[in-house]
Amino acid sequence: MAALTKTKTKDMTSGSIVKQILFFALPLMLGNVFQMMYNTVDSIVVGQFVGTEALAAVGATTMITNMAVFFFNGFSIGAGVIIGRYFGARNMSKLHDAVETTMAATFLFCILFTILGINGVRLMLEFMSTPEDVFGAASTYLRIYFAGITGLLIYNIGSGILRAVGDTTRPLYFLILTSILNIFLDLLFVIKFHMGIAGVALATILSQFISAGLTLLLLLRTHEVYRLTVKDLRIKGELLIQIFAVGLPAGIQSVITAFSNVFVQSYINYFGASVMAGWASYNKIDQFIMLPMQSMAMAATTFVSQNVGADNMKRADRGTKTSIGLSLLITACIATVIWIFAEFAMRLFTQDESVINYGILFLRQNVYFLMLNCINHVLAGSLRGRGDSTGPMAIMLTGFVLVRQIYLFFITRMVANTPSLVALGYPVGWAATCIMEVIYFIVRWNRKTE
């Protein structure tokens, strides 16, 4: 029990729910902002100093990199739930074994993702019908990105371990440091050394390796309950099965959703480089708006998993409702600011008026619909914290993938094929998912806590 009194961990099984969720989520939100800055700064630098085709190339790679990252994030979610549950139950022996199993499996994933990513670049870009004037730059960016994906994966899993025991502040410090470094390296490589899109990719992976190194050093040198011990580094089958039981459905859902977005990108690619660049710029802003809800979802996952471990389901439910309310409030405020300053936001990426106009169109059309995802992501996070990862997977695949693809197929063939109608494919999927997930949560889980 002495280890639990150390200040860097956070026991969320007692005390003020609002205060605990906010204190957990705010550093996480800031950390996600800085992590998102990696690719966003890449887009700004290439859009301002390289050109529209380079900006379109970075945008065209987003869905591909997301497939790898999202799958691994599913594994990270599973590990976080299991570690958080053992932390809430005060089972420090199992917690230690879960940390060692998680890190050992991560090193294997690093090798696998590097090999598959580098060798699959051409196939993935061809599958998306990437235009010739964008193909070369996109290929260069992706090959460098996958060559250095180890840094991203190690940082993500290390920060996931820290989140599971309530520590969101030190991962934030690492991201602030390396995000600033990434900006400096982007400008150095592109403006000073004229390396173009290869320069921003190289800057990103170098910064990510530094954040990974700092996280590993922390895990190896800490004296707290989640310490990583090299001699104990091994995969324990029982724990890996538990992690995959939660994480694999989440990973599969994220990968298939990202894969379906490759089809959305192919619809966008039909309209040419200006629309592609406008869509890429919109997506960067869209991802920033989603950070509060994603942070609240992570907070809900940790909060619920710890309270499930402590056998306090009523408190877990109160935490879920609180997370949804806070997420809706914060997202509504951000969405309003972004709607008002949409043109300013687009001009951060480019001075091409055509690209700016398309970006403003996508942003203002979809921005308030993003509030549906406050419910989607927080409920999914809460369900995973309870150990139910299959339900959210099935619901999100139905809404984000099936409904969205059916809409795009029929709207472009039977109504009109315009950038605006294609962009509405996102809100249609979000709305369908929201309806199904609320019904599922009420029917399956509320009865268990009555």
C-alpha positions, -999 to +999 in steps of 0.1 A: +000+000+000+029+024+006+035+026-032+000+040-036+008+070-015+033+083-040+022+115-057+025+105-093-002+079-092-039+088-089-065+066-071-099+075-087-120+052-065-129+079-040-132+117-039-149+143-061-157+128-095-157+161-114-124+172-099-108+138-106-119+136-142-109+172-150-076+169-133-069+137-152-083+148-186-069+184-188-032+173-189-042+145-212-060+170-235-030+193-236-007+163-243-030+153-272-028+188-285+009+187-286+009+152-301-015+164-328+009+192-335+034+168-350+014+162-382-004+196-381+029+215-381+041+192-410+010+203-429+015+240-421+052+240-431+047+221-464+016+241-472+034+275-467+069+266-479+066+237-503+033+239-521-003+226-526+007+192-539+029+186-509+001+196-486-022+172-504+004+145-501+006+149-463-032+148-462-034+117-484-011+098-460-031+105-429-056+077-433-028+052-439-007+061-409-039+061-388-046+025-396-013+014-380-015+039-351-052+031-343-046-006-342-018-002-318-039+023-298-064-005-294-037-026-278-028+003-256-064+007-245-066-030-235-033-027-215-046+004-198-078-012-188-062-043-173-034-023-155-060+002-142-082-027-130-053-042-110-044-008-097-080-003-084-080-038-069-046-031-052-031-062-069+004-050-074+019-083-084-005-087-114+000-050-122+037-055-125+033-086-147+008-067-170+034-039-175+061-064-184+038-082-208+027-050-224+062-037-231+075-071-244+046-073-268+052-036-279+088-043-290+075-071-312+048-048-327+075-022-335+093-047-357+062-059-374+047-024-381+080-012-395+084-040-420+048-041-431+045-003-433+076+003-455+068-025-479+031-016-482+034+020-491+030+017-529+001-007-526-018+015-501-013+047-522-024+029-554-055+015-536-065+051-527-062+062-563-036+088-553-030+113-582+004+112-599+013+147-590+009+138-553+020+101-554+058+106-552+057+130-522+032+109-503+054+078-509+085+096-495+066+108-464+052+074-456+084+054-460+103+077-436+073+077-412+071+039-410+109+037-407+106+056-375+072+044-362+089+026-333+093+059-314+056+067-317+045+032-306+068+031-275+057+066-264+020+057-268+022+025-248+044+041-222+021+070-217-009+045-217+007+027-187+011+060-169-025+070-176-037+037-162-024+046-128-036+082-131-003+100-142-010+123-171+014+151-163+048+137-171+038+124-206+025+160-211+060+174-203+076+151-227+052+161-255+057+198-249+094+194-252+094+172-283+066+192-300+087+224-298+117+204-311+096+191-340+087+227-350+123+237-349+134+207-369+106+212-395+117+247-402+154+238-402+150+209-426+126+226-450+137+262-450+175+259-443+182+225-459+155+225-486+145+189-479+108+193-487+084+167-475+112+144-465+124+170-440+090+172-422+088+134-420+123+132-406+117+159-381+086+141-369+103+107-363+133+122-346+111+140-322+090+109-315+121+089-308+131+114-281+097+113-264+099+075-265+134+075-249+122+098-221+092+076-214+112+044-214+138+061-190+110+071-167+095+036-166+129+020-160+140+044-132+108+049-113+103+033-079+065+033-082+042+003-088+044+004-127+083+001-128+096-016-159+122-043-150+143-056-178+150-090-163+112-095-159+104-085-195+084-114-209+050-121-223+026-139-200-001-156-220-029-152-195-024-115-193-019-110-230-052-127-236-069-103-211-053-073-228-063-085-263-099-093-251-104-056-245-078-041-269-082-063-300-119-053-307-110-017-301-080-020-325-099-038-352-127-012-350-102+016-353-083+000-382-115-009-402-128+026-396-095+041-408-096+017-437-131+028-446-118+064-445-094+054-472-125+050-494-137+085-483-103+098-492-106+082-526-139+100-531-121+133-522-092+124-545-116+124-575-119+162-572-082+169-575-054+186-555-072+217-544-101+198-528-076+172-514-056+200-498-087+217-484-099+183-470-064+177-455-065+211-438-100+206-425-091+172-411-062+187-391-086+212-375-113+185-370-088+164-351-080+192-327-117+197-320-120+160-312-092+161-286-115+171-256-139+142-262-110+118-268-094+129-236-127+126-217-131+091-232-096+081-219-105+096-185-137+076-185-119+044-194-094+048-165-120+060-141-144+031-149-116+005-149-103+015-115-138+016-100-147-018-116-115-031-099-128-016-066-163-031-073-180+003-073-203+002-104-225+031-093-195+054-091-184+042-125-217+052-140-216+087-124-181+091-138-195+082-173-223+108-171-199+135-158-174+128-187-202+131-213-214+164-198-179+180-196-171+168-231-202+183-246-196+217-229-160+220-239-166+208-275-195+232-281-173+261-270-144+251-292-167+244-322-182+279-319-147+296-319-136+274-349-167+282-369-162+320-364-125+318-372-126+292-400-109+313-426-081+322-402-076+285-394-074+276-431-049+303-438-025+287-414-020+260-439-020+278-473-026+310-491-043+292-521-078+308-522-093+277-538-079+254-510-090+279-483-126+280-497-129+242-497-115+240-462-140+266-449-168+247-465-159+214-449-152+229-415-183+250-411-206+223-425-194+195-401-181+212-370-212+211-348-220+176-358-188+166-340-207+169-307-223+136-315-189+120-310-188+133-274-214+106-267-199+081-290-163+082-276-171+086-239-196+057-239-172+035-258-145+044-234-167+036-204-178+003-219-141-007-225-133+003-189-160-023-179-143-049-201-169-047-229-149-039-261-169-060-285-201-040-282-185-006-291-166-023-319-197-037-336-216-004-332-189+018-345-181-005-374-218-004-383-221+034-381-186+047-391-181+021-418-212+004-432-237+034-429-211+059-441-201+038-471-237+031-481-244+068-479-214+077-501-222+050-526-258+061-532-254+099-527-226+102-554-245+080-579-282+089-573-281+125-561-249+144-569-211+139-566-200+171-549-173+178-523-200+190-498-221+159-501-191+136-498-180+155-466-214+149-451-206+112-450-188+118-417-218+133-398-241+106-412-219+079-397-215+098-364-253+102-360-261+065-367-234+054-342-247+078-315-282+064-317-271+028-316-246+033-288-270+051-264-296+023-269-269-003-263-256+013-231-290+019-216-303-016-224-272-037-214-255-018-186-279+004-168-299-026-157-268-040-140-265-010-117-301-006-106 
